[in-house]
């Protein structure tokens, strides 16, 4: 492990550990379990281990963004950090997320590694979603762009503390959003997401970012959609601009 760390690599598999130790699989497992109990290493996934440097011993694991890229590469699955975790990278975290949120093409069980929590959300058309790389102490991690993050926040609002919290985050994220890139990112998501996002950006003072998004919605939105899908739309005021039933009051902490 010292050799791995010296090479800047902080992850390994059980097979690599067995090969390095030159012992049986059972003996390797016992050795690894002893190191886990001492908080020297951790195992975020079956057969996958990370070295835990002293500065992260209180977590009993590496931070998620430092091992997720290697784990996703190992599983050969496209991914990106999104939702509230992405918003944090873009300086729009109203409060620190309790879990690291990853979007993938297929479902995966959550990860609990020491004090580190990782949740996974299925995203259709994931290969089309615009992403960018951010540096971490162990390499880089893929993160949705501000524009893609905004769309996902609206599309997966139950994972983000509800629409009130989404609106709060959008009020901070809006200054990072590019109007052209927002209209382009909207093509990767369902039309109702764009309708709701446009309304919410207008609502929190981001009206200057929604002109092109509005043109996109006008061209493609066939149905009037509810702002809050889980609530009744009966006797709801209609927003003509975004073709929305405003069936809930959204209050952002501005």
Buried (B, 14 or more C-beta within 10 A) or exposed (E): BEEBEEEEBBBBEBEBBBEEEEBEEEEBBEBBEEBBEEBBBBBBBEEBBBBBBEEBEEBBBBBBBBBBBBBBEEEEBBBBBBBBBBBBBBEBBBEEBEBBBBBBBEEBEEBEBBEBBBBBBEBEEBEEBBBBEBEBEBBEBBBBBBBBBBBBBBBBBEBBBEBBBBBBBBBBBBBBBBBEBBBBBBEBBBBBBBBBBBBBBBBBBBEEBBEBBBEBBEEEBEEBBBBBEEEEBEEBEEBEBBBBBBBBEBEBEE
